[in-house]
């Protein structure tokens, strides 16, 4: 299970790993915490329409990765507040999906300016802690569950690498499904094939950069926590 603040965060952080694992038979669930309704520079698009577009894009991206499930928690983009309710929601998703491995934003990444990334990361970790023990949120009526590993993406101090050699194209194609983000986070990849190619090259270069310290050709890097 991978928890991202916005549609596309999970693909940026762990898309190659999830694609590779899904192809090997892993059942992948993507949880998107906010509705992505502020993610545009286009003055003409209505937030509720953007949210609907981004759900379609997320579904397409999950299809490219081979992810079996997508869950939207539909909090308002940019306004995510840490709360016991948010912690309970993520706890419930963990108890329902019972993942062996949980992915999330590293909430302790220095100088992470996006409040949703910080809040979603913290709530994912706290939701995992709650999911383990029956006295947390007993009203959920679902068996507790303890993942074997928590992998935090965008970590300042990664200590775990997943080899995505051969899977960078899958990651990139999943990212490009988020067409509404072409202008904002993908450097104009929606405008022309040349800019889409430049975006593909940037993702590949980044995967090579992340893999180098671990002696891997292309990788995603994580902070590993054993719950
Ligand atoms: Zn994001």
Boltz pocket constraint, residues with backbone or C-beta under 6 A from the ligand:
constraints:
  - pocket:
      binder: B
      contacts: [[A, 5], [A, 6], [A, 7], [A, 9], [A, 114], [A, 117]]
      max_distance: 6.0
